[in-house]
Amino acid sequence: MVLKKTEIKKAEGKLGVIIPGLGAVSTTFIAGVMMIRKGLNKPVGSLTQMGKIRVGKGDDAKDIDIKDFISLVNLKDMEFGGWDIFEDSAYESAMNAQVLTKDDLNSVKDELSKIKPWKAVFNRKFVKNLDGKWVKEAPTYWDLAQMVKDDIKKFKEEKKLDRLVMVWCGSTEIYQQVVPGVHDTLANFEKALKESHPSIAPSMIYCYAALDMGIPYANGAPNLCNDIPAFWELADKNRVPMGGKDFKSGQTFMKTLLAPGLKSRMLGMTGWYSTNILGNRDGEVLDDPDSFKSKEVSKLSVLEQILQPDEYPDLYKNFYHKVTINYYPPRGDNKEGWDNIDIFGWLGYPMQLKVNFLCRDSILAAPIVLDLVVFFDLAQRAGLTGNQDWLSFYWKSPMHTPDEAPEHDLFVQLMKLKNTLRWLMDEAPVTYLGSETYN
Ligand SMILES: NC(=O)c1ccc[n+]([C@@H]2O[C@H](COP(=O)([O-])OP(=O)(O)OC[C@H]3O[C@@H](n4cnc5c(N)ncnc54)[C@H](O)[C@@H]3O)[C@@H](O)[C@H]2O)c1
């Protein structure tokens, strides 16, 4: 069955990965890719590198590597660049972050040390707990956007790049909502850039530069950034893929694993209490209530959509959902999360579930960054434009149109992702009907 004739340009030539924010997550991602392509380690956690996809029916069905099924960029063809408010090279920043061991970092020290951040676009009003001096200065925000574009053009020429993808791995900015007259249309946004309007966050300036140059943009943090009508319009106009928000890495990943399971058995829930301790720079930034508010909104949204309390009032009406993050320096990047889930079963008898996840934040996030880079590059080569909802698998708070609810159930998200890959390759979707599987 032919579903769609999609012309996908081959992943030939070099891909530039440009990252605002050379901190714990991005340096763990970059160092990891460097180690993997040297054969020193395996890309554990990455669907694009280790995942398989089932194609064909009955006796002909086979599981093949996703990267053999569809043309994806080879890790060897990636070049990295980025911006930060601190002048440290990617090697120095990774050493400070203390996620990877000194031995691991030293195995790619030369390459990593060559990545020196470009000066950042920064405004302390949006990240109160950080202050750095490696920052661009210009008369207006419009000029700052042009300076970001110049960095990108130079990088593209120097490294002889064919394509680019931008991923925001910068700190979480304060909570914002769409401001009419600034964020609502592209014309208003461009005017506001020229007037250096105070409602324009630094992340939006990078994002504007990328989308305006036709570069796909992925937002790894929960702040508003590209989720504004002006950027939906710009992405549409320039036919660029984009997406966000907030990498779904630790506690929310667990939540979107467990909640669909509990609901599938029609078990009720009266409350879900989540708390975390975290001691890295991200934890320090989130210690500011305005930045935490962005994170809180992103983390809280998932259960409501999965449990559908309006559809299942006997099971989920008035369930109580609480999320906190506590900055606790001794733990560094090794976040510990506790979840207490109050559920009830047959005849309303109560039960409890406790989850204690001793995770490593950046170890969980790095392969997500890799997959997003690979899939956003694919999306662009396949001519997919605007918000990429088939990549909701990777987001805590997937961007969506106002008339469409986002999908949070991890397994629905995975099915959607794989069926999109099949659709791109003119393969029939897998719906798990017996007839499809067995004949
Ligand atoms: N680690 C995870 O599991 C995870 C999950 C979801 C989201 N995130 C988000 O990813 C982002 C990165 O996390 P991290 O742990 O690497 O944090 P980090 O603090 O180690 O790194 C962020 C970097 O961004 C820089 N920065 C801040 N504002 C900037 C700007 N305007 N321009 C350029 N650089 C800027 C900071 O100096 C810092 O080096 C955060 O927003 C975090 O909330 C992380």
The ligand as a MOL file (V3000), in Angstrom:
LIG
                    3D

  0  0  0     0  0            999 V3000
M  V30 BEGIN CTAB
M  V30 COUNTS 44 48 0 0 0
M  V30 BEGIN ATOM
M  V30 1 N 19.2070 17.3450 32.4560 0
M  V30 2 C 17.9790 17.0360 32.2110 0
M  V30 3 O 17.5820 15.9210 32.4250 0
M  V30 4 C 17.0520 18.0680 31.6490 0
M  V30 5 C 15.7450 17.6900 31.3830 0
M  V30 6 C 14.8620 18.6090 30.8530 0
M  V30 7 C 15.2940 19.8860 30.5730 0
M  V30 8 N 16.5440 20.2670 30.8560 0 CHG=1
M  V30 9 C 16.9190 21.6500 30.5930 0
M  V30 10 O 18.0520 21.7010 29.7640 0
M  V30 11 C 18.7350 22.9120 30.0410 0
M  V30 12 C 20.2030 22.6090 30.2740 0
M  V30 13 O 20.3720 21.8550 31.4520 0
M  V30 14 P 21.8180 21.6710 32.0730 0
M  V30 15 O 21.6940 20.7040 33.1680 0
M  V30 16 O 22.8130 21.4760 30.9980 0 CHG=-1
M  V30 17 O 22.0440 23.1110 32.7280 0
M  V30 18 P 23.4300 23.8850 32.8960 0
M  V30 19 O 23.1470 24.9940 33.8620 0
M  V30 20 O 24.5430 22.9590 33.1890 0
M  V30 21 O 23.6930 24.4660 31.4400 0
M  V30 22 C 23.0100 25.5640 30.9180 0
M  V30 23 C 24.0390 26.4720 30.2790 0
M  V30 24 O 23.3500 27.5190 29.6280 0
M  V30 25 C 24.0970 28.7110 29.7930 0
M  V30 26 N 23.2140 29.8140 29.4940 0
M  V30 27 C 22.2420 30.3660 30.2490 0
M  V30 28 N 21.6270 31.3460 29.5650 0
M  V30 29 C 22.2170 31.4070 28.3490 0
M  V30 30 C 22.0100 32.2100 27.1920 0
M  V30 31 N 21.0760 33.1490 27.1780 0
M  V30 32 N 22.7900 31.9870 26.1090 0
M  V30 33 C 23.7500 31.0170 26.1200 0
M  V30 34 N 23.9850 30.2350 27.1970 0
M  V30 35 C 23.2180 30.4290 28.2810 0
M  V30 36 C 24.6040 28.6180 31.2150 0
M  V30 37 O 25.7100 29.4360 31.4310 0
M  V30 38 C 24.9630 27.1360 31.3070 0
M  V30 39 O 26.2990 26.8770 30.9530 0
M  V30 40 C 18.0420 23.5510 31.2470 0
M  V30 41 O 17.1370 24.5220 30.8090 0
M  V30 42 C 17.3020 22.4010 31.8390 0
M  V30 43 O 16.1690 22.7850 32.5790 0
M  V30 44 C 17.4500 19.3760 31.3800 0
M  V30 END ATOM
M  V30 BEGIN BOND
M  V30 1 1 1 2
M  V30 2 2 2 3
M  V30 3 1 2 4
M  V30 4 1 4 5
M  V30 5 2 4 44
M  V30 6 2 5 6
M  V30 7 1 6 7
M  V30 8 2 7 8
M  V30 9 1 8 9
M  V30 10 1 8 44
M  V30 11 1 9 10
M  V30 12 1 9 42
M  V30 13 1 10 11
M  V30 14 1 11 12
M  V30 15 1 11 40
M  V30 16 1 12 13
M  V30 17 1 13 14
M  V30 18 2 14 15
M  V30 19 1 14 16
M  V30 20 1 14 17
M  V30 21 1 17 18
M  V30 22 2 18 19
M  V30 23 1 18 20
M  V30 24 1 18 21
M  V30 25 1 21 22
M  V30 26 1 22 23
M  V30 27 1 23 24
M  V30 28 1 23 38
M  V30 29 1 24 25
M  V30 30 1 25 26
M  V30 31 1 25 36
M  V30 32 1 26 27
M  V30 33 1 26 35
M  V30 34 2 27 28
M  V30 35 1 28 29
M  V30 36 1 29 30
M  V30 37 2 29 35
M  V30 38 1 30 31
M  V30 39 2 30 32
M  V30 40 1 32 33
M  V30 41 2 33 34
M  V30 42 1 34 35
M  V30 43 1 36 37
M  V30 44 1 36 38
M  V30 45 1 38 39
M  V30 46 1 40 41
M  V30 47 1 40 42
M  V30 48 1 42 43
M  V30 END BOND
M  V30 END CTAB
M  END
